[in-house]
């Protein structure tokens, strides 16, 4: 058996251990990333700067949200389409009419209008935004949530360090880092974390008995086939078992919230996702990513844009208020990003096509100085004219705001050196 196990590839070893876990307990809380068995990176000394953000809520607009119809409107230009620009709470700054609540909070927001990338394909663009690196076949890079957990540890030992809401199937997850910093996936915020209860035939007494038996098996298994991969899985699985018994597991259950609070956020995926994110921040989860799709508007962009953007507008504005009321906004950085922008030209199908040359991002919360516009595009929103900001610069900014060692070199499991945000430079002017 030793020979056959040592000959297994990563996928075979993962399936073997997953099968063992499911057979023993009938539950599965497993990492999102395909590369479950990554070797932990070498720890680096933290930056000397003081930390500003203890938590991050990252709203990812899957599909490429139009910058021209949100944070970088072009009134009076043909490229502006049907979207009008409205005045914000900061004199001289206007944003798209679909975001009136955020416009009223512009004094608390920092908008980057100079995001740019060379990647115009969805999967590759999303990967680059999340990891700072181009997608390659030989290694998978960590996303920012796993980096934050890796260096700062968990605030709540019973809950995952990071959570992904509404996505996950192609998410890079923890990449080459240890499985212990893998994000937990929540497909639908309304139903919360799935597979957290043993089957009806498996009572708590039987569950504990099987846990003891598998621990004995693990002990002998580790002695014969000890390696970092198996240890990482064992640690991750132990944490999953602890989560099953933790009273803080109810943080994932938004049914505990009053109906009025659910209504306040909006009864839709992004609204309920933001509500869940607030609950998780309250319980100490460090990084929550909320995926909000439907922005790939090649056809009839204005048929649904106002509704979709309106849901987002309500969700973020309510999240800001709710966190502030609970004393958490000063500890929580909120980031809004997308993989690239949309073309200034409206196509023959009344939509906008992929446009990596220019797009926008937004930040608020912990440490962020509001009322700022960073960068500038040309008069039609096609090209960046000032202060180019690449995906790795945005991630470096997030890392800097959290006090992560973004300048340090980390060695991955394949021996290659990497940095948290590649060669990104943080936009320090964003911080007050």
For each residue, the residues with C-beta under 8 A, 3 or more apart:
1: 4 5
2: 5 6 224 225
3: 6 7
4: 1 7 8
5: 1 2 8 13 16 225
6: 2 3 225
7: 3 4
8: 4 5 12 13 16
9: 12 13
10: 13 14 35 36 37 229
11: 14 15
12: 8 9 15 16
13: 5 8 9 10 16 17 37 229 230
14: 10 11 17 18 36 37 233
15: 11 12 18 19
16: 5 8 12 13 19 20
17: 13 14 20 21 230 233 237
18: 14 15 21 22 28 30
19: 15 16 22 23
20: 16 17 23 24 214 217
21: 17 18 24 25 27 28 214 237
22: 18 19 25 26 27 28
23: 19 20
24: 20 21 210 211 213 214
25: 21 22 198 202 207 210 211 214 241
26: 22 198 199 201 202
27: 21 22 195 196 197 198 240 244
28: 18 21 22 195
29: 184 193 195 196 240 243 244
30: 18 36 240
31: 36 173 174 179 182 183 236
32: 164 168 169 171 173 182 183 184 185
33: 36 38 140 171 172 173 174 175 182 183
34: 140 173
35: 10 38 139 140 173 174 175 176
36: 10 14 30 31 33 179 182 233
37: 10 13 14 179 229 230 232 233
38: 33 35 140 174 175 176 177 178 179 232 413
39: 176 178 228 229 232 412 413
40: 150 177 178 180 228 232
41: 150 176 177 410 411 412 418
42: 410 411
43: 151
44: 151 405 408 409 410
45: 405 408
46: 151 403 404 405
47: 400 403 404 405 406 407
48:
49: 400 403
50: 403
51: 54 402 403
52: 333 366 367 401 402 403 431
53: 56 331 332 333 365 366 367 401 402 403
54: 51 155 286 331 332 366 402
55: 281 285 286 287 288 328 331 332 333 366
56: 53 144 145 148 286 287 288 332 333 334 335 398 402
57: 274 277 281 288 290 319 332 333 334 335 365
58: 144 145 287 288 289 290 334 335 337 398
59: 270 274 289 290 292 312 316 334 335 336 337
60: 126 129 130 167 289 290 291 292 337 338
61: 64 65 292 293 295 312 336 337 338
62: 122 126 167 291 292 293 294 295 338 339
63: 122 293 294 295 296 297 338 339
64: 61 122 125 295 296 338 339 340 341 342 354 355 359
65: 61 70 295 338 341 342 359
66: 69 70 295 297 301 305 341 342 352
67: 70 71 72 113 115 341 342 358 359 360 377 381
68: 72 73 74 79 80 81 83 96 341 342 344 352 381
69: 66 73 81 83 96 98 301 305 309 342
70: 65 66 67 73 95 96 98 99 309 360
71: 67 95 96 99 111 113 360 362
72: 67 68 95 113 358 360 377 381
73: 68 69 70 80 83 84 85 94 95 96 97
74: 68 77 79 80 344 379 380 381
75: 80 84 85 94
76: 80
77: 74 80 344 379 380 381
78: 346 380
79: 68 74 344 345 346 380 381 382
80: 68 73 74 75 76 77 83 85
81: 68 69 301 302 346 352
82: 302
83: 68 69 73 80 96 97 98 305
84: 73 75 96 97
85: 73 75 80 94 95 96 97
86: 94 95 96 97 100 103
87: 91 93 94 103
88: 93 94 95 103 104 106 107
89: 103 104 105 106 107
90: 93 106 107 371
91: 87
92:
93: 87 88 90 106 371 373
94: 73 75 85 86 87 88 103
95: 70 71 72 73 85 86 88 99 102 103 106 111
96: 68 69 70 71 73 83 84 85 86 99 309
97: 73 83 84 85 86 100
98: 69 70 83 305 306 309 310 313
99: 70 71 95 96 102 103 309 312 313
100: 86 97 103 104 313
101: 104 105 313 314 316 317
102: 95 99 105 106 109 313 316 317 362
103: 86 87 88 89 94 95 99 100 106
104: 88 89 100 101 317
105: 89 101 102 108 109 317 320 364 370
106: 88 89 90 93 95 102 103 109 370 371
107: 88 89 90 370 371
108: 105 320 364 368 370 371
109: 102 105 106 362 363 364 368 370 371 372
110: 362 363 364 368 369 370 371 372 373 374 430
111: 71 95 360 361 362 372 373 374
112: 115 360 361 362 363 374 375 389 394 427
113: 67 71 72 358 360 373 374 375 376 377
114: 358 374 375 376 377 384 385 386 387 388 389
115: 67 112 337 341 358 359 360 361 375 384 389 390 391 394
116: 356 357 358 359 384 388 389 390
117: 120 125 128 129 339 340 356 359 390 391
118: 356
119: 124 125 128 134 339 340 356
120: 117 125 340 354 355 356
121: 124 125 354
122: 62 63 64 125 126 296 339
123: 126 127 135 170
124: 119 121 127 128 134 135
125: 64 117 119 120 121 122 128 129 339 340 356
126: 60 62 122 123 129 130 170 339
127: 123 124 130 131 133 134 135 141 172
128: 117 119 124 125 131 132 133 134 135 339 391
129: 60 117 125 126 337 338 339 391 394 395
130: 60 126 127 143 144 171 172
131: 127 128 141 142 143 172 175 395
132: 128 141 391 392 395 396 419 420 421 422 424
133: 127 128 136 141 392 418 422
134: 119 124 127 128
135: 123 124 127 128
136: 133 139
137:
138: 414
139: 35 136 175 176 412 413 414 416
140: 33 34 35 38 172 173 175 176
141: 127 131 132 133 172 175 176 418
142: 131 146 147 150 172 173 174 175 176 177 181
143: 130 131 146 147 171 172 173 174 175 183 289
144: 56 58 130 147 148 287 395 398 399 420
145: 56 58 148 149 161 162 163 164 183 286 287 288 289
146: 142 143 149 150 161 162 173 174 175 177 181 182 183
147: 142 143 144 150 151 177 399 404 420
148: 56 144 145 151 152 161 162 286 287 402 404
149: 145 146 152 153 154 161 162 181 286 287
150: 40 41 142 146 147 177 178 181
151: 43 44 46 147 148 404 405
152: 148 149 286 402 403 404
153: 149 161
154: 149 157 159 160 161 284 286
155: 54 284 285 286
156: 159 248 283 284 285
157: 154 242
158: 242 243 246 248 249
159: 154 156 243 246 248 249 251 280 283 284 285
160: 154 163 182 183 184 239 243 285
161: 145 146 148 149 153 154 181 183 285 286 287
162: 145 146 148 149 181 183 184 285 286 287 288 289
163: 145 160 183 184 185 186 280 285 287 288 289
164: 32 145 167 168 171 183 184 185 186 288 289 291
165: 186 189 273 276 277 288 289 290 291
166: 186 187 188 189 269 270 273 290 291 292 293
167: 60 62 164 170 171 185 289 291 293
168: 32 164 171 173 183 185 187
169: 32
170: 123 126 167
171: 32 33 130 143 164 167 168 183 185
172: 33 127 130 131 140 141 142 143 175
173: 31 32 33 34 35 140 142 143 146 168 182 183
174: 31 33 35 38 142 143 146 177 178 179 181 182 183
175: 33 35 38 131 139 140 141 142 143 146 172
176: 35 38 39 41 139 140 141 142 412 413 414
177: 38 40 41 142 146 147 150 174 181
178: 38 39 40 150 174 181 228 232 235 236
179: 31 36 37 38 174 182 232 233 235 236
180: 40 232 235 236 239
181: 142 146 149 150 161 162 174 177 178
182: 31 32 33 36 146 160 173 174 179 236
183: 31 32 33 143 145 146 160 161 162 163 164 168 171 173 174 287 289
184: 29 32 160 162 163 164 193
185: 32 163 164 167 168 171
186: 163 164 165 166 189 192 193 194 252 276
187: 166 168 191 194
188: 166 191 192 269
189: 165 166 186 192 254 269 272 273 275 276
190: 254 272
191: 187 188 194
192: 186 188 189 252 253 254 276
193: 29 184 186 196 249 252
194: 186 187 191
195: 27 28 29
196: 27 29 193 243 244 249 252
197: 27 244
198: 25 26 27 202 203 204 207 244
199: 26 202
200:
201: 26
202: 25 26 198 199 206 207 210
203: 198 206 207
204: 198 207 208
205: 208 209
206: 202 203 209 210
207: 25 198 202 203 204 210 211
208: 204 205 211 212
209: 205 206 212 213
210: 24 25 202 206 207 213 214
211: 24 25 207 208 214 215 241
212: 208 209 215 216
213: 24 209 210 216 217
214: 20 21 24 25 210 211 217 218
215: 211 212 218 219
216: 212 213 219 220
217: 20 213 214 220 221
218: 214 215 221 222 234
219: 215 216 222 223
220: 216 217 223 224
221: 217 218 224 225 230
222: 218 219 225 226 230 231 234
223: 219 220 226
224: 2 220 221
225: 2 5 6 221 222 230
226: 222 223 230 231
227: 230 231
228: 39 40 178 231 232
229: 10 13 37 39 232 233
230: 13 17 37 221 222 225 226 227 233 234
231: 222 226 227 228 234 235
232: 37 38 39 40 178 179 180 228 229 235 236
233: 14 17 36 37 179 229 230 236 237
234: 218 222 230 231 237 238
235: 178 179 180 231 232 238 239
236: 31 178 179 180 182 232 233 239 240
237: 17 21 233 234 240 241
238: 234 235 241 242
239: 160 180 235 236 242 243
240: 27 29 30 236 237 243 244
241: 25 211 237 238 244 245
242: 157 158 238 239 245 246
243: 29 158 159 160 196 239 240 246 249
244: 27 29 196 197 198 240 241 249
245: 241 242
246: 158 159 242 243 249
247: 250
248: 156 158 159 251 283
249: 158 159 193 196 243 244 246 252 253
250: 247 253 256
251: 159 248 279 280 282 283 285
252: 186 192 193 196 249 276 279 280
253: 192 249 250 256
254: 189 190 192 257 262 272 275 276 279
255:
256: 250 253
257: 254 261 262 275 279
258: 261 262
259: 262 263
260: 263 264
261: 257 258 264 265 275 322
262: 254 257 258 259 265 267 271 272 275
263: 259 260 266 267
264: 260 261 318 322
265: 261 262 271 272 274 275 314 315 318 319 322
266: 263 270 271 272 311 314 315 318
267: 262 263 271 272
268: 271 272 311 315
269: 166 188 189 272 273 292
270: 59 166 266 273 274 290 292 311 312 315
271: 262 265 266 267 268 274 275 311 314 315 318
272: 189 190 254 262 265 266 267 268 269 275 276
273: 165 166 189 269 270 276 277 290 291 292 315
274: 57 59 265 270 271 277 278 290 315 316 318 319
275: 189 254 257 261 262 265 271 272 278 279 319
276: 165 186 189 192 252 254 272 273 279 280 288
277: 57 165 273 274 280 281 288 290 319
278: 274 275 281 282 319 322 323 326 328
279: 251 252 254 257 275 276 282 283
280: 159 163 251 252 276 277 283 285 288
281: 55 57 277 278 284 285 288 323 328 332
282: 251 278 279 326 328
283: 156 159 248 251 279 280
284: 154 155 156 159 281
285: 55 155 156 159 160 161 162 163 251 280 281 288
286: 54 55 56 145 148 149 152 154 155 161 162
287: 55 56 58 144 145 148 149 161 162 163 183
288: 55 56 57 58 145 162 163 164 165 276 277 280 281 285
289: 58 59 60 143 145 162 163 164 165 167 183
290: 57 58 59 60 165 166 270 273 274 277
291: 60 62 164 165 166 167 273
292: 59 60 61 62 166 269 270 273 295 311 312
293: 61 62 63 166 167
294: 62 63 304 308
295: 61 62 63 64 65 66 292 308 338
296: 63 64 122
297: 63 66 300 301 304 305 342 351 352
298: 347 349 351 352 353
299: 349 350 351
300: 297 303 304 349 350 351
301: 66 69 81 297 304 305 342 346 350 351 352
302: 81 82 305 306 350
303: 300
304: 294 297 300 301 307 308
305: 66 69 83 98 297 301 302 308 309
306: 98 302 309 310
307: 304 310 311
308: 294 295 304 305 311 312
309: 69 70 96 98 99 305 306 312 313
310: 98 306 307 313 314
311: 266 268 270 271 292 307 308 314 315
312: 59 61 99 270 292 308 309 315 316
313: 98 99 100 101 102 309 310 316 317
314: 101 265 266 271 310 311 317 318
315: 265 266 268 270 271 273 274 311 312 318 319
316: 59 101 102 274 312 313 319 320 334 336
317: 101 102 104 105 313 314 320 321
318: 264 265 266 271 274 314 315 321 322
319: 57 265 274 275 277 278 315 316 322 323 334
320: 105 108 316 317 323 324 329 334 364 365
321: 317 318 324 325
322: 261 264 265 278 318 319 325 326
323: 278 281 319 320 326 328 329 332 334 365
324: 320 321 327 328 329
325: 321 322
326: 278 282 322 323
327: 324 330
328: 55 278 281 282 323 324 331 332
329: 320 323 324 332 365 366
330: 327 365 366
331: 53 54 55 328 366
332: 53 54 55 56 57 281 323 328 329 365 366
333: 52 53 55 56 57 363 364 365 366 367 368 398 401 402
334: 56 57 58 59 316 319 320 323 363 364 365
335: 56 57 58 59 361 362 363 394 398
336: 59 61 316 361 362 363
337: 58 59 60 61 115 129 361 394
338: 60 61 62 63 64 65 129 295 341 359 361
339: 62 63 64 117 119 122 125 126 128 129
340: 64 117 119 120 125 354 355 356 359
341: 64 65 66 67 68 115 338 355 356 357 358 359 360 381
342: 64 65 66 67 68 69 297 301 352 353 354 355 359
343: 346 347 352 353 354 355 382
344: 68 74 77 79 352 355 380 381 382
345: 79 352
346: 78 79 81 301 343 350 351 352
347: 298 343 350 351 352 353
348:
349: 298 299 300
350: 299 300 301 302 346 347
351: 297 298 299 300 301 346 347
352: 66 68 81 297 298 301 342 343 344 345 346 347 355
353: 298 342 343 347
354: 64 120 121 340 342 343
355: 64 120 340 341 342 343 344 352 358 359 382
356: 116 117 118 119 120 125 340 341 359
357: 116 341 382 383 384
358: 67 72 113 114 115 116 341 355 377 381 382 383 384
359: 64 65 67 115 116 117 338 340 341 342 355 356
360: 67 70 71 72 111 112 113 115 341
361: 111 112 115 335 336 337 338 389 394
362: 71 102 109 110 111 112 335 336
363: 109 110 112 333 334 335 336 368 397 430
364: 105 108 109 110 320 333 334 368 370
365: 53 57 320 323 329 330 332 333 334 368
366: 52 53 54 55 329 330 331 332 333 401
367: 52 53 333 401 431 432
368: 108 109 110 333 363 364 365 401 430 431 432
369: 110 372 429 430 431 432
370: 105 106 107 108 109 110 364
371: 90 93 106 107 108 109 110
372: 109 110 111 369 429 430
373: 93 110 111 113 376
374: 110 111 112 113 114 387 389 427 429 430
375: 112 113 114 115 384 386 387 388 389
376: 113 114 373 384 385 386 387
377: 67 72 113 114 358 381 382 383 384 385
378: 381 382 383 385
379: 74 77
380: 74 77 78 79 344
381: 67 68 72 74 77 79 341 344 358 377 378
382: 79 343 344 355 357 358 377 378
383: 357 358 377 378
384: 114 115 116 357 358 375 376 377 387 388 389
385: 114 376 377 378
386: 114 375 376
387: 114 374 375 376 384
388: 114 116 375 384
389: 112 114 115 116 361 374 375 384 393 394 427
390: 115 116 117 393 394 424
391: 115 117 128 129 132 394 395 424
392: 132 133 395 396 421 422 423 424
393: 389 390 396 397 421 424 425 426 427
394: 112 115 129 335 337 361 389 390 391 397 398 424 427
395: 129 131 132 144 391 392 398 399 420 421 422 424
396: 132 392 393 399 400 406 420 421 424 425 426
397: 363 393 394 400 401 424 426 427 430
398: 56 58 144 333 335 394 395 401 402 421
399: 144 147 395 396 402 404 406 420 421 426
400: 47 49 396 397 403 404 406 426 428 431
401: 52 53 333 366 367 368 397 398 426 430 431
402: 51 52 53 54 56 148 152 333 398 399
403: 46 47 49 50 51 52 53 152 400
404: 46 47 147 148 151 152 399 400 420
405: 44 45 46 47 151 408 420
406: 47 396 399 400 419 420 421 424 426
407: 47 419
408: 44 45 405 419 420
409: 44 417 418 419
410: 41 42 44 417 418 419 420
411: 41 42 415 416 417 418
412: 39 41 139 176 415 416 417 418
413: 38 39 139 176
414: 138 139 176
415: 411 412
416: 139 411 412
417: 409 410 411 412
418: 41 133 141 409 410 411 412 422
419: 132 406 407 408 409 410 422 423 424
420: 132 144 147 395 396 399 404 405 406 408 410
421: 132 392 393 395 396 398 399 406 424
422: 132 133 392 395 418 419
423: 392 419
424: 132 390 391 392 393 394 395 396 397 406 419 421
425: 393 396
426: 393 396 397 399 400 401 406
427: 112 374 389 393 394 397 430
428: 400 431
429: 369 372 374
430: 110 363 368 369 372 374 397 401 427
431: 52 367 368 369 400 401 428
432: 367 368 369
